[in-house]
Each structure stands twice: as structure tokens, then as C-alpha cells.
Amino acid sequence: MAEITAFPPPATDLSVLLLGSGGREHALAFKLAQSKRVSKIYVCPGNGGTALMGGKVSNLPLAWGAPPAFRSIVEFAQKEGIDLVVPGPEQPLVDGVEGAFRKIGVPVFGPSPAAAMLEGSKSLSKEFMARHNIPTAAFRSFTVNQYQDAVAYIESNPFSSGRCVIKASGLAAGKGVLIPENNEEALAALKSVMVDKEFGDAGDEVVVEEYLTGPEISVLAFSDGYTIIPMPAAQDHKRIGDGDTGPNTGGMGAYAPAPVATKEVMERVVKESLEPTIKGMREDGYPFVGMLFTGFILTPDGPKVLEYNVRFGDPETQALMLLLDDETDLAEVMLAAVERRLDSIKLGYRDGYAVSVVLASEGYPGKYPKGVEMTINPSMPEGVHVFHAGTAIKNDTGVTDGGRVLAVCASSSTLRQAVDLAYQGVDQISWKGKTFRRDIAYRALSAEPVDATVTPAGGLTYAAAGVSVDAGNDLVEAIKPVVKATRRPGADSNIGGFGGAFDLTAAGYRDPILVSGTDGVGTKLRVALDYGKHSTVGIDLVAMSVNDLIVQGAEPLYFLDYYACSKLDVPVAADVITGIAEGCLQAGCALIGGETAEMPGMYHGDDYDLAGFAVGAVERSLILPTPDIAAGDALIALSSSGPHSNGFSLIRKIVSLANLSLHADAPWDPSQKVGDALLTPTKVYIKPLLPGIKSSLFKGMSHITGGGFTENIPRIFDSDSGLGVKLDLTTYDLPAIWKWLMKAGNVEAKEMVRTFNCGVGMIIVVAQDKVEQALSSLKENGEEGWVIGEVVQGTGVQYTGLEQFGQ
């Protein structure tokens, strides 16, 4: 009897050839082995971990590399009837392994050699993004014979942030990205890549791109050239040390899903970047098949692409494989991609989170030893998996055989539990020189409330409560040089002890009155956080306190700071405190101490707060205001540098209502970005004013802060003096930023002078017969002043020209 024609059943006896020797390949073998359709997995060359898996998995000790070395594995595939090839690292893909197997009819889960250049050439990938309007950082590329052009480009300060990133265009094992702090470091980085060949031929072409700020995420997505399906976003930890300190590595740990990758963020990632990438590759004639691994930075303007990779990431893959549920057959997904039917596949995930913690050799990412014997407890806690990377088996003993040796991974219903489990696994492994980060997932955990009902194995520790003593120590070491630079007579400027001391006699005082002041930066900090620039708010902190001292005639002697956060980010904190030291240098005072408070649960995410405390001294005979202020005395104004550190709640509201991005050109000054303009630091008036104070030229002063002219100037006078002031607003032109804020926010002139400094940061009371001498003293010491009004009978502030102010 004839049978009705039907499609042949799918092959149920698949043989897979997995290329590579790292932790990523061990994790892929682990998940592929769970497929009911897979009968054999050859890992070539594999590592000590895949050698011990048994069952379907075995190592294949065949040498392979760039053509014609693929011949060995191609011949093996023909002989053994391999059904699917899965390259782990990027190098074979760039070298053309997909084409080598395509010629013999064996499908490869990976892109063609041309499509693999998305990772093989950062210059090519950046040009591709620009051509297809995919959000990324501004950039320029330079070949090795354009070194001087690259130097000139960096020296031209092309980016508003003042910082750039130097990228070796070619493959550099994940280490070819340098992030200098300033132009001097950028030029040194450029030389190391293009001239000194730190990354070999990978530096024959270099990309100089804009430094972006914001959280980073890694998105791994399956693609068949038409459909793209992302996995949950992960966050990698690239630097070797806790708190993201030290040199870059191939990755010291990861976790997924990353909480910052919200549903809305992922929708933008797919619509604005991933789908246009796949469409663009197809339009350019190089359809992308395989795993597209895209690094993003979540800027205030939305997700922007940092770079493409054309394979599974490491250590992200180790965590993601634990998230795929039992119903998801990785081999089926890969076959669907190579057969251009990915739209028929659904990926399923377990509830909860997964974490990978990388254990590295001592010295990594520099030189490191090999062959060090390891001890791994076979009885790992439930939910913990150990994936081998740089390991080998010698004389039946596991030994280290690479820089990144193992990845200890765990999954659980909460991120904190997954992290605790992973570190329990880390404690079960030992070898001489074992190196690892103790803060994997710290950014996400710092935004979570601590569950007081959960006690980590081994007992509670300060670190388990979310506080890193090591990070605090790292910060102290990082800031010691800048603190030392603030030394002055009377202070030794050492930091890190229990307190600071100051010797008034050594400072030259005979009959001093001590004057103290404390202040913060207010909601200007929100601008710094949103814009990602932290190097100026420290100057603001010092300026706001010491300017309050100088109005009493006091010379600032020393300063102490208070920095509070949820989780200490050492580079950010170092930026802030370097700014504080710069403020102290401008004020001539010593930074003699401070407090860094890491308080999980009190602050959210990357937020931090600042407070400062300044102490100054004035000889008793010079204290201000003097008792002889009288009607008819002149008022001299000193210009402000901008909004200083007051009124930012209203300023931010106006900027928001105007739909103005902090990264947009400032409408009042197109040569600056909005964020840079608003973060212009508060002017420090100490050095221009001290000579006039010591010469008894000034009778009184008012620092114009929150409350503007209306609230601040009357503070000069005793309440029973019966004196006030009359200001002539026509004596100067209101600066452009204030005109814009006034117009964009529809702020009345009366409200302007009651809220902002309106371009005037300091008012000085001077006797009429000393005006010219006072103006001359100010000019000699770097400040141009002008007469803005006079002292009058009658309390409060009277205004001339208020109706026309700002017009």
C-alpha cells in the first residue's frame, strides 16, 4: 500500500564540532549536551573541564588556526559526519572558518568572513553604524601612517566631555580599548597603540571616539540574517580590581538580567540598533548569521552602541546558559538560525538571575604563571557550576593553563542569592595566586534593599552588607597625591588617619578669630550624575564654604569633606575628591581630612551626596563687617562664573520643560554642551579678596547664593542698623545663560533677583574714597569689579532698572 508523501523527519543524531578552549566553550558544551537531538560534541581543543565532562562530550586535540590550518578540522568533519560547527572565539570567524565549512556543505553557527569584520575592524563597524544611523559615539578613524593627524585631532579637543577613547581597530583579545582621563593620557595611549604596537598589528588602524557615560550592558542576540532574538541583557566587569579599578581584562564576571536593562530600554535596543544592524548587513550584501554580541552604554540620550562582537561573549555566556530553561534546546536554536527559520523558535528562561565570577591567575592581565596545581571541591553548593577556561590535566591533576582560569557560576531567584551562591563556590576552590573580584554585580546590588533575613554562608561580613572596605582603602590611596598637593603652612595634609590638625602659629596668626562654615552642592549633583561628569562638583563644594568665610574677612585654612553613597565607585569618588583638592588649591587652604560613607539602602544606584566643612581665621582687628558702614558707601560687584551651586531645582525644571538634553548644544552658547555649561564650577574669590581685606579696603561683603540679591545682601547689616542697599541693574549686561533661563522659564525679573546670582557672585561694601583703590587691588589680583550701587537708609534692597532687566 502506497504511503502518503510527507516531509522526512529531522535528524535526531546530531554531531557538533565546538571550536575553542575557554569558559565560554565549556558552558556551550554544557547546554548543548542537554539537547535530545545531539549525540556527540567534540570540543577542539577543549580544556581540563571539557575533558572531564564525559558522556556526549570529548576533547579533540587537533591543531587549527588561520587557513590552511582549517584543513585538519574540515577533514575531521567530513570523516565523522559533523552536522553543525560552533566557533567559540572571534579569530576563526574573522579568518574564514564559516567559508571553509560552507564549501563542504557543513553549516556553521557564525557569520561569513566578511560579516565577521563587524568585530574584526572597529573602524569598519563604526563606519557601518554611521551609514545606517545606528546610535553610537562620535568618532574618527586613522591608519598607522596618519599618526600625526590623529595627534592633531586629539589636541583639537573634538569632544565636549573633554575625554576620548582610543581603540585598536583590529582584534586584541578584548584588551584593545584604552580610556584616558585627559588629552595628555590620550596622546600617550595613542602612541602606545600606533607607535609602540602594544596590541601588535591590531593597532595599525585606530578609532578615536567620544567618551560616553552611563551604565553598560551586553546584549547577546541570535540572528539568521532576517530575524534577531536577544537574550536577557548582562553586565560585564572588565577591570581587574574591585570598584572597576586597574587595567582592562577579557572580563572578570557578569550577571544577567541586568536590572538597568528595563523593558523600555530593551525595546529601544532592538528597534534602534539590533534590527537596523541586521537589516543594514543584509542591504550591504553580508547577511549576518550567528550570535551578534553588542555592547551598549545607556546614555541620557538613550542606548548607544559601543562595539560589536560576532560570537558568544565570555563571561556573559556562562551566566546566560544557566538562565535558559530546560525546554530551550540550544542546538535547535542554532540550527534554526543557520537554516534561516529563526522566527519559528522561542527561547525560554528560568525566573531569577545568574552570575559568573572569574578566577584568574596571579599577574593577569599581565604576565602570569602556568601549571599551578588547583584544588576544587567536587561537592559544590546546589545551583553552582564551575566552567573551566585556562585549565589542563597533568598527571591526573588539574593545573592552571591561562590568565582566566575558571568561572564559578550560580543561579537563584534573586540576584543577591545568586551572588552569595557563586562566592560560596569560589571559596571551595584554591590555588596559589587565585585572583578574583569580590564585587560582581555591585552596581545592581547597591540599588537593592538588603534582605535582613538572609545570612550568607560563613556568617555575616561588612562586604555582605554591601560595604567594601577594600574600595575605601583604594580610594584613600588614589587621592593621597592630590591631597598632598594642598599642603600649606600649618597643615601637613596627610590623610587617612582619624583627624587632621592645623597649627595657627605656623600660619602666622597673632590674635586670630576662628570662623567656620559648612555647605553642600545641592541639586547641581543631579546634573553631574545625569551628565556623567564628576570632576567639577568638588570645586563647587569648597567654593560654597570658603566664600562664606571670606565675607567675614577670614582666610580659609583647612577643609574637610563628606562623601556619602550606596556603593563606592572608586573612579567617580576619586574624580570628585580631586575636584575638592583643586578647589582647596584655588582657595589656598589645606584638605586635611574627610569621611567616605558607604551606606547601602540609604542612597539609590550610583547616587552620592557631598558636604564640606571649612575653617578659617581672621585677625581680630580685620573681622568683617566693620561697624562703620554708612549710607553713601559704594557697592562693588564681582562677576560669577555661572549659576554657581544655587537655584538648580528651578534650573533643572526649566531645562526639562524645554526638552533640552544635557548633551545638546547650549542655546545660550553653542560652543558648549548644556551639561558642561551648567557644571561650570563656582568661582573661588579668596585670593583676589585677601589683599584688600589685609589692607582694610573693604567694610563688608555678601556672597550671592540661594536667595539672590534680595535675601543675601541685607545679611551684611545688623538688624537695627536701619541700612539697606540700592542696586543699579543697568550697570552690567545680564549674561546669556540667565537671559535664556528667564525667557525659557518665563521667570519674572523680581523672581530672578530673589533666586539666582544673575551673574554677580560677590558684593563688596567700600567707602567712596577708597573705590578706585579697591578696584585696583581687585584687578591686580585677577578680578574685574564694577560699582553696582550704594548703601542707603532704609532696610532691604531697592532696584533700579528691574523692569528692563534681561531685555
URZI-V470093 format. One line per field, one symbol per residue. phi: phi as a letter, one per 40 degrees, with the letter a starting at -180 (. if undefined). A space follows every 10 residues. Layout:
BEGIN
phi=???
END
This chain:
BEGIN
phi=.ccccacccc cbbcbbbbch bbcdcccccd ccccccccba bbbbcgaccc cccggcbacb cbcaacdccc dccccccccc gccabbcccc dcccchcccc cccbgbcbci ccdccccdcc bccccccccc cbfcdaccaa bbcccbdccc ccccccfcbc cgbbbbbccc cbfgbcbbbc cacccccccd ccccbcfdbg cdccbbbbbc cbbhcbbbbc bcabgbbbbc cdcbbcbccc bdgfbgccbc hbiaaaccdc ccdcccccdc ccbccccccc ccccgbdcbh bcbbcbbccd chcbccabbb accbbcddcc cccccccccc cccccccccg bcccbbcbbc chbbbbbcbb cchccccacb gccbbbcccc dcgbbbbcbc babbfgbcbc aacccabcba bacbcccccd cdcccdccba acgdbacbbd gccccccccc cccbbcdggc bccccgbbcc cccccdcccd ccccccdadh bcgcbhccab bbbccccgcb bcbcbbabab bgcddccccc cgbbcbcccd dcdccccccc cbgcccbabb bbbbacbccd ccccdccccc cccccccgbc cbiibbbcbd gcbbfccabb abbbbbaacd cbcbcccbca dhccbbbbcc cicfbbgccc dcccccccfb ccccccccac cbcdcccccd cdcccccccd cccccfcbca abccbchfcd cccccccccb cgbabbbbcc cacdddcccc cccccfccdc cdccbbcfgb cabbcbcdcb cccccccccc bgbcbacbia cbchcgbbbb gccccgc
END
